[in-house]
Amino acid sequence: MAIKVAFIGAGSVGFTRTLFRDLLTVPEFADTHFALHDISARNLDMVARLCQKDLRVNKLPAKVETTLQRRRALEGADYVINCTRIGGLEAFKLDIEIPLKYGVDQCVGDTLCAGGIMYGQRNIPCVLDFCRDIRQVAKRDALFLNYANPMAMNTWAALDYGWPNAVGLCHGVEGGHWQIAHVLGAKDRKDVDIICAGINHQTWYVRIQYKGRLIGSEELLRAFEKHPEFSRTEKCRIDVLRRFGYYCTESNGHLSEYVPWYRKRLKDIRKWIDLSSWINGETGGYLRVCAEGRNWFQTDFPQWLKKEDKPIAKENRSGEHGSYIIEALETGRCYRGHFNVRNNGCISNLPPDCIVEVPGYVDHNGISIPRVGDLPHACAATCAASVNVQRMAKEAAVRGDVTLLKQAMLHDPLTAAVCDPEEIWQMTDEMLVAQAKWLPQYRRAIPAAKKRLASCKRLGTRKTQGAARLHMKTLAEIRAEIRKRK
């Protein structure tokens, strides 16, 4: 019998189409029933037409169903994949722009810092709604695969209050693994064995083995320092490697906004980042590329339909974990990856209830997680600071607790490095009021926040686009860039 895979937020064309095609590379899944749900009829239609094209060109019998009704998509589902961005780019812009007025300069703002905390406030109530519907209409043992950020907060809330069969998935470990292999001179990432553990976006390569020997921190540091590209683009990660002795999974831009050291003074940010790619630390970089990508996709969609894509085949399968997990559970073929799961003592010097990103393997028996033990002290301390913020932000989102939300902001490493307590209190009120339509759990608290803002001297008065803001390209500029590349 064909499995049913439901996508929530299926209008996210990148994730949806990639995972859709990945699953269809597995012969046993050729007749899969895909149920695509989104709140945007336009986006849903565009993604569905691309998927139907894939089925037609590759002569596959799978079924694609689209619906604006979430429960209909989830009914009888074996697997549920969440790739939503609650509030879309409108809310995302507020996550970046409001903190900038208080001096908080973020590159991404979707995992931690002021933007990530508010993103969690928007996402978690929806995640719990998804889980309620899964309980009521999906298969009894349906697996909830969360791709949405903030990864740890969403997964933690789902496990605490929503659905016990949930796992968070991210591809950050693979990117850093490739970099390590590259600087060591390996031809393939698979030639370098790693043990990587921590929390999402702060995961650490605690053991690296290449050609039968362990790679020490000094050797790895020298390799990165002399690399012609990474020595320029990964300055924050290399600095942490120099001081901690361990390399972090996350990109230079992401890492820079999770710790208090690299973005605390606007005048110093440029020396830690590189503007050849947004991911290296550009102010609001991810917001810019998402907006450009959306505008270009909507304009260029007819060309996407005409384009001759790579065939759906094993050699074209992506490295995203989702399809491999489903394949392992359904066929018993063992898969090893890194997953976001409840700690339960896997990392012994982090809280047992938090969400950790650790090695695991999957087969017919389910997802199994070995014990890692202690993280190195500096790595554990950095993770613990973030875990405490995640815990408060998660509980604030569930309860609609403004005080707890402000306390989460107060303890965020970068926010605390930039703002004093009164600035943090006022910034949080401003973000609550600006994002009220996506925050139903705070509806009774919003009037009081408005009143506080009206009665106090405004502190968020900095007129800045950030230390490293780049121009958002127009459609004409994107077209010209593409013609130049051709």
N, C-alpha and C positions, 0 to 999 in steps of 0.2 A: 504494500500500500504506500502511495506517495506521502511524503512528509509535507506538512504545511509550515511555511516560514512567513511570519508577519513582520513587516517593517513599520515602525512608528516614526514619523518624520521622514517619510520616503522621498519627499521633495529635495532632500539633500543628495544631489545627483552623484557626487563623488563617491560617498560611502555606499549608497544603495546600489548603484550600477556595478561597482567593484565587487561587492559581496555577492550580488546576484550572479555575476559571471563566474566568480570563484566557485560558488556552489555547483554550478553547472559543469565544471571541469571534472566532477566526480561522476563516474558512469551511473552509479546507483541513484543519483539525484536528477537524472534526465527528465523525470516526470513530476518534479516538485511543484507543489501549489504555492505560488507567491501571492501574498495579500499585502498590497501597498496602501498605506494610509498616510494622509497629510491633511492639514487644515487649509492648504492652498490648492484649489482645484487646478489652477494653471500649472503650478510646478509639478503636481501629481501627474497631470496629463502628459507633460513633456518627458518626464522620467519613464512613464509607462510606455510611451511610443518608442523610446530608445531600447527598452527591454524587449518589446515585441519585435523590433528590428533584429535584435540579437538572436531571438528564437527562430525567426524566419530565415535569416542568413545561415545559421548553424544547423537548421533542420532539427530542432529539438522539440519534444512534445510537452514541455513544461507549461503550466497555466499561470497567467498573470491576471490578477483581479485588482481593481482599484476601488477605493471607497473613502468618502469623507467621514464615515462613521467608524470610530475606533473599535467599538465592541464587535462590529461585523468582521473587521479584519482579524481580530484576536480569537474569534469563535473557533474552537477546535484546533488552535495553533499548537504545534509541537515546540516551536522556537519563536521567540519574540526579540527583535533587534531594535534597539532604541538609538536613533541618530538625530534627535531633536535639538533645536536651538530655540529655547523659549524666549519669546520677545523679538527674535530675529535680529537683523542688523540695526533696527531702530533702538532696541534696548542695549545692544552691544556698544553702540556709539556713546550712550550715556555712561556705561561702565568705564569708558576711557576718558571722556571729556570732563565729567564732573570731578573725579579725583585730580585731574591736571590742574584745576583751579586752586587746589590745595597743595600743589607741588608734587603729587604722586604720579610719577611718569612710568607707565606700564608699556610693555611690548605687546603682550597678548591679553592678559586680564581675564582668563577664563578658568583658572584653576585655584589660585590663591590671590593674595593682595585684595584691594578694595573691589576690583571688577569681578574677580573669581568668587568672592564671598556673596556679592549681590547676584551673580549668575546662579549660585546655589539656591538663593532665596526664591528665584523664579522657577528653577527646575524641580526642586524637591517636591513641592505639592503636586506637580504633574506626574513625576515618577510614581508617587504614591497612588495617584488616580490610575496610572497604567497597571500597577500591581493589583489594585482592587479588581479591575476588569479581567486581568489574567486569572485571579482566583475564581472569578465567577463564570467565565466563559471559555477559557483556554483548556488544553489538556491538563490533567491533574498534576503531571510532573513536568510541565512546560519549563524550559530554560529561558531566563531573561538575560540577554546579552546586551550590556550597556556600553555603548560607544560614546555617550554624551558626556561632556564636561559640565561641571567639575567632577571628574571621574570618581575620586574617593568619596566625596560627599554624597553623590547620587547613589553609589553602590552601598554605602553605609546606611543611608536612609532606607533603601529598599530592603536590606537585610534586617534592619531593626523593626521596621514598621509596615513593610509591604509584602514581600515574597521571599521565602527562604532559599529558593533555587535561582540565585542571581550571581553573575560574575561580570566584572568590569574588564574591558579590553582596550589596549593602547599599543601603538607600534613604536614607542620611544626606545625600548631596549634594542630593537633591531638596528635603528639608526646609529646609535653609539657603538654597537658591536661591529658594524661595518667600518666605522671610523678607526676603531682599534686595529682591526685586521689590516686596514689600509696603511696605517703608519708603521705597523710591524713588517710590512712587505708581503703579507699573505695574499695569494691570488683569489681566495674565496673566503667569505666570512665563516663558512663551516670548518675551515682549517684551524680556527681559533676557538677553543673551548672556554666558556665563561660560566661563572655563577654570579648572578645579578640579583640584588635584593634591596628593598627599601619601601618607599611609598610612591605612588604614581607621580611621575615627573621629578622625583628625587630618589631615583633608584641607583645603586652603586655597584660597579663591577668589582666585587670583593675578591674574586679569584680569576686569573687569566692564565691560560696555558696554551703555548704554541710550540710546535715541533718537540713535544715531549718534555718541555720544561716550563716552570712557572715564570711569569713575567713580573718583575718587581716594580714598585712605584717609580724608582729612579730611572729605570730603563724606559718605562712608558712615558714619563715626563720628557726625557730627552727626545724621544721619537716625535712627540707632539710639538715640542718647541722648535725643532728643526724642519717641521713640515711646512712647505711653502704656502699652503692655503690655510690649514687649521691654526697655525701660529698667529694668523691675522684675524680669522673669523671666530675663534673659540677662546678668546682671552679670559673670560670669566671661568669657563670650565677648566682651562689650564691652570689658572690661579688657584682654584679649589683643589685640583690635583696636586699642585705644589705644596699646599698647606695641610691638606687632609691625607694625602697619599693614595687617594682613590678618585677615579673618573666617574662623573655623573652622567646619567642617560640623557638628560634633557638638553635641548638646544641652548646656545649662549643667551639668546633673548629671553627664553622662558626662565632659565636658571637665575638670570640677573634680577628678576622681579620676585623671586621667592625668598631671598636672603636680604639682610639689611645693609650690605656693603657697597654695591656697585651702582645703584641708581638713587642714592640718598641726596646727592647734590647735582642739580641740573647741569652745572658747569663742568662736572667731571664725567658725565655719562659717556660722552663721545670717546673717551680714551679706552673704555671697556668694550665697545661694540664695533661692528662693521656694517656698513650700509649696502654691501653688494647683494644682500638678500634680507628680506624683512625678518627672517627667523634669527638673524644674528643680533637683534636688539633694537630695531627701529621703533620709535614711539608710535603706538597704535598700528604697528605693522600688519598684524593679522586682520584687523578691521579693514585696513586699506585693501589688501589683496582679496578678502572676501567680497567687498563691495565691487571691486573691479571685476572679479570673476562672475558674480551674479549678473552684473550689467552686460558683460560680454556673452554669457551663456544665453540670456534671454534674447539678445540681438542676433547671435550667431546660431541659434538652435536649428534653423533649416539646414545649415551646412553640416551640423552634427548628424542629422538624419541621412544626409547624402554620403557622409564620409565612409570610406571602407575601413572597418576596424579590424584589429587582429582577431583571428579565429578564437573561439572559446576552446582552449586546449591546456593541457597540464603545464606546458612550458610558459604559458602566459598568465598563470595563476599568481595573484599578488601574495605578499607576506602577511596580510591581515589574518589574525587568529581565528576569526569567526567560522569560516568554512571548514577549517581543519578540526576545530572542536566538534562541530556537528558531524563531520565525517568519522571522527574517532568514536563518538558515542553511538553512531548508527551502524558502523561496520566493524568496530573493534580494532581498526588500524591505529596503533599507538601514535600519539602526537605529544611532543614536548614543546612547551612555550612558557611565557611569563604572563601571569594572570593577576587581576586585582580581586582579592578574596579577604574574608575575615582572618585576622592574624592567628588567633587561637594558639599562641605560643610558637608559631613558626619562626618569627624573629623574637628572640627571648628578651631583648631589652627595649621593645616597644609594647604599648598596651595591648592586651589580648583581644580587645573588642574592636580595635581600629582596622582600617582596610590597608593591607600591604600589597605590594607588587612583587611577586616572588616566582621562582621556577615551579612548574607543575607539569603533570602529564595526564593525558586523557585516553581512555579506552572504553570498552563496554561497561566497565564498573563505575564510570563517572570521572570527575576531576579529582585527582589525588595530589596533595601538596606535601612535599617532604619538609623536614625541620632544617632550617638554616642555622639557627643559633644566634649569637650576638652579632650585631653590626659593630664595626669599629666605632669608638666613642664619638668622634667628631661627626660621623655620618648619622649616628643615632640621635645626637643632640639636635642636629639640623632637622631631621625628620620629626622628632618629638615636638619641636616648636610648631611645625605645620599641623601635626596631628591635633594638638590642643586647639588651634584655630578651627580646623575642620569640625571637631566635636561640637564646639560652641555654635558655629555657623549652622551645622546640621540641625541641632536642637532648636535654634532660633527659628529656622525655616519651618520646622514641624509645628512649633507652638505659636508662631507669630509674636515672638518675644523681642521687643525693640531693645531692651536693656542688654539682653544676651547677645543680640546682633552687634550692638556697639562695643561690647566687651570683646567679641571676636575681632572686630576691626582694630581695637586697641592693642591686641596681642599679635596682630599680623606683623611679621618682621619688617617689611619694607614700609608699610604705612606708619608704624611706630617710629621708624628711623627718620621719617620726614615730618610728621605732624605731632602737635601736642594734643593732650586729651580733649580740650574744648574744640579744636579743629576737627578731630575725628568724630565727636558727637554731632557737630553741625553738618559735616560732610555726609554722614549716614542719614540724617534727617533729609538732606537735600536729595539724596539718591532714592530714599523711600518715596518722597513726594513725586519725583520725576517718573518713577517706575510703578506708580500705584496700580495702574490697570493690569499689571502682570503679577500682583502680589495680593491675592484675595485674603490670605491669612493675616494681613496687616490692615485690613480695611477700617477697623475700629481705631487703629492707632494713627492713621494718616492725618486726621484733623488736628490732633495734638502736635504732630510734627510740623504741620503748616503754621500753627500758632507760634511754636517756638521760633521758627525761622523768621516770622514777621516781627517778633518782639526783640530780636537780638541784633547786635552789630554783626554784619556779614564778614566772615573771615576768608571765604573762598573767593578771593578777588584777583588772583594772579591772571594776567592776560598773556598766556603762553600757548603755543602749539606743541610744546614739548622740546626736549633737547635734540631730538633726532627725527623730526617729522618729515616725511616725504610727500610730494604732490600726488594726489589721486588722479590716475590717468583717465582721460576722456576716452570715449569709444573711438574717436578719430586717432588718438595717440596710440591706442592698442592696435588698431588696424595697421598703422604705419610701422609699428614695431614688428608685427607679424610679417609684413611685406619685406622688411629689411632682413629678417632672419631667413626668409626663403631665397 
